[in-house]
Amino acid sequence: MGLDWNPLNKPKPGHEAEFAALLGTITHGYKGWQATLKSMFGLLPNEKQQVARLQAISIAPHETLKVPRVGSDAAADNWARALYAAKKPQDQSERDFIAALAGYYVTELVPACDGKPWYSHGAMGYVDHFSFRAQFLVKDCAAILGPALVERCYVTCEAPQLAQLSADLVACGLDFAKQHGLEGVMRQAEAPEPDTPASQAHIIGAAARWARFWAERGHGMEAYF
C-alpha cells in the first residue's frame, strides 16, 4: 500500500492533555488511530471507549477544511443528486439515496490548497482527498532526504513535531533545489515531468507545505502504511 499521511484530529480547547494521553495509548501497537477508528475490529471494550472518547474531545480535519456535508450543505446535496443521476439505482429513490448519504463529507468539493495536495491517493477510496501520498517522498526522494529524515516520515506525530518536520523538509529541499536551479518548482501548484530533479523538488516542497498547513491549524499527522 505504501505510505500516506493523514491529518489527525486536533484536541478541543481544554482537552489537550487528555487528547495527548489517549492518542499515545491508542496508537500503541497499531498503524495509526484513524485506521483503528474506521473499523473498531478486534478492539477490546475499553479500547473502543478510548477511541470514542478521543472522538468526543477532538475536532476532525473535515471541520477545519469546512468540508460540505450531505444533509447540511446545499453543495453537498447537489453532489449527491448528481451521483444519483450517474448511478441510476433502480431500487432506490433519489430521496432515499440522499438520505443514506446524510453526514457524508464531500472533500472533493473543497478547492485545492496546501492541505488538499496534488499528491494524494484520495481517489483510491482508502484515504481522504486531504491525505498526502508520502510514498512518493520516501521512494523518489530518499537519497535527498537521508535515512534519518526518511525515518521520521513514518512516525505519527502531533502538531509541534509536524511543524518541525515541515521546516526540515524545506531546508533539505531548498538545498537540493538551489543546486539545480529549481527553487521556484518547490512552490508551484502542478507537478512537473516525473522522475526528474524538478519532480523531486516539487514533491519535497508539496510535502513541506502540507505539513505546515495542518500543523499551523493544530493538527498532527498519522503515518499510515
Secondary structure, DSSP 4 states (H G I P E B T S, - for coil): ---EEEEPPEEPTT-HHHHHHHHHHHHTTSS-HHHHHHH-TT--HHHHHHHHHHHHTEE-HHHHHT--BTTT-HHHHHHHHHHHHHH--TTS-HHHHHHHTTT-B-GGGSPPBTTB-SS--GGGSSS-TT-B-THHHHHHSHHHH-HHHHHHTTS-B-HHHHHHHHHHHHHHHHHHHHHHT-GGGGG-SS--SSSSHHHHHHHHHHHHHHHHHHHHTT--EEEE-
